[in-house]
Amino acid sequence: MQARPAPTTRSVLVKLSVLALGLAAGLALAAPAGAQGAATRDPAQIQAGTYVVDPNHTQAVFTVNHFGFSPYTGIFSDVSGTLELQPAKPAESRLKVTVPIKSLYAPSQHLVDSLKSDKWLDAAQFPEMTFTSTKVTPEGKDKAKVTGDLTLHGVTKPVTLDVTLVGAGANPMNKKVTVGFEAKGTIKRSDFGVKTFVPAISDEVHLTLNGAFERKDQ
């Protein structure tokens, strides 16, 4: 029986190249169509309607100055709410979001427990923070000032958020029509009765809502 000749280095390299190309093609086919560049920032292409918060991709973030040494940031999750979106008439849009205080996350569990206690946010007595818009003022095609009532620690005060459209379109994973915004604002926590360690820990709190909303009728 005649033995087969050993493969040459060239033939091995050719086989490896073919295998690599095959893997690359397979990965390309497996990736969702339009996974990159699927979103638009053109209001004319955004669908009007009722949207609900996608809690898996929405965050409420706060930052304070910690004893003058550094900014300190925490995150709330499990956000819920609705957005009545009218891209052609943005002033008629309406937003309401609810943030559970118990969802607070920060790097220190000791600090998290303290912030949820009655010395700070008192999650047991005031389990939710809410924002309900009362006025939307467009500022260009992808920005707006959204004024509304913020309820925190049992106190309701008017707050204005600077809102920027991040993008809208069909989510390449679940195919749902999705729109995303970044909203930023600043409050004084003492206005809401949260006065612990003011001013050593800053009275000013910077708020950011990174919000993803999915159209309801899908």
N, C-alpha and C positions, 0 to 999 in steps of 0.2 A: 504494500500500500504506500503510495507516494505521499510524503508529508507536504502540507501547504507551506509556501514561503512565508516567512515572517513579514508582517505589515511594515511598510516603510514609514518613516516619520511624516512624509508628505501625505500619505493616505490617512494616517491617524488625524492629522490636522484638518484634512478635508471633512472627515466624519464628524469631528468635534464642531466644526463651523456649521455643518448642516444641522446638527443637533441644537446648537445655540439659536440658529435662525428659527427652527421649529418651536423652541420654547418661547422665543420672543413673539412669534405669530400667535401662539396659544394665549399668552398673556394679553396681547392686544385685543383678541376676540373676547376674552373673559371680562375685560374692563368695561364698565358701563359706557354706552354711547354718549358723547357730549359731556364726559366727566370734567373736562377742562373747558372753561370759557362758555358754560351753559347759561350763566346769569347775565341779565341786562340791567342797566341803570337808566334806561329810557322809559319815562313814565307812560309814553304812548303805547308801549308794548306790555305794560303790566295790567293784569286782569283785576277788575273791580270785584268787590264782594266781601263776604265775611270770612275772616281768617282767625284761626285759633293758634295759641302759642304751641310751638314744638318744644316741650320741656327738656328734651334730650340735647338740644342745641341752643338753649337760652340761659343766660347767666345775668344775675344782678350783682354788681361788684361795688364795693365801697373802699375808699382809701382815706386814712387819717395820717396826720403827722404825729409820730410816736416820740414824745419827750424832746422834740427838736433834733433827734438823731437820724431818723429815717422815715420814709413813707411806709405805712403798714396797710396791707390789703387783705380783705376777706371776700368770700363769695357765697351768695345764696343760690340754691338750685330749686328744682321742682316748681318753677314759675308757671302760673296758669293765666289765662286771660283771652281777650278777644280784640280784634282790630277790624273796624268797619272801614275798609279802604276804598277811597274814591280818587284814583289817580288823575282823572280829568278835572276834578274839583276837590283838590286836597284839603281845602278849608272845611269841607263837610266830613272829613274822616274823623273817626272816634276810636279811642284806645282805652282799654281798662286791663290792668294787670294786677295779679295778686302774688305776693312773695311770702312763703312760710318762714317765719323766723327760726324755727327749729332746724331748717335746712342749712344754717350757717356753717361754713367750713373755713378754717384757718390752720396754719401749720402747727399751732400749739393747742392741744386738746384742753389744757388747763385754761387757756384764754377763751376758747370757744365756750366752755362751761360758764366762765365768768360773764361773758357777753350775753349769754342767754338768761342769766340770773336777774333777780329783781334790782340788782345794783346798776344794770345797764338796760337791756332791751326788754327784759321781763317776758320771755316767750310764753310762760304759763298764763299770764293775765292778758297779754296782747300777742296772740299767736300769728298775726298776719300784718304785713305792710301792703298797702294798696295805693295805686295811682289811677285816677280817673280823669281823662282829659276833658277840658272845658273849652279850649280854643286851639285851633291849629292855624299858624301863620306861615305860609310858604315863603321861602327865601331861595329863589332859584329852583331849577327843576329837580334837584335831588336833596334839598335841605329844607328844614322847617323848624320853627320854634313852636313847641307844644306846651301849652300851659294847662295845668290841671291841679286837682286836689290830691295831695300826698297825705295819707294817714299812717302814722308811725307812733308806737308807744301810746296809743289812745288819743293822739292829738292830730288834727287835720289842719294843714296849711297849704296855701297856693305855692306851687313850684313851677318853674319854667325849664324845660329840657331842650337842649340843642340836638336835633335829630338829623341824622344823615342816612340816606338810602345806601345800603351796601350792595344789594343786587336782588334780582327777582327772576324767576323762571321755573322750569320743571326740575325737581330734585332728581339727579341721575340715578339715585339708588331706589327710591320708592315711587318715582314718577309724579309725586304730588306737586301741585303748583305752590311755590314757596316764595316768600319775600322776607328780606332781612334788613334790619335797621340797627344803627348804633345811636343810643341816646345818652347824653351827658348833662349833668347838672350839679349844683353845689347847694348844700343846705347847712344850717347851723343846728347841730343836734340839741343844743340847749333850748331852741324854740320848741322842740318836741318833748321836753322834760327829761332828756338824757344828759345829765350834767356831770357825771362822774369824771374826776380828774381834769376838768376844764380849768385853765387852759394848757396844763402840762401835756395832755393829749388833746390835739386841736379840736376846737369847737366846730371848725369847718370840716365837712365830710363831702368828699367828691364821689358822686354816684355815676355809675355807667350801667346801662342796660344793653347787653348784646342780645338782640331778640331775633328769633326766627319764627315765622308764622306760616302755617299751612292753610290753604283755602278749604273751607268747611265742606262745601258741597261736592265732595269727590268720593 
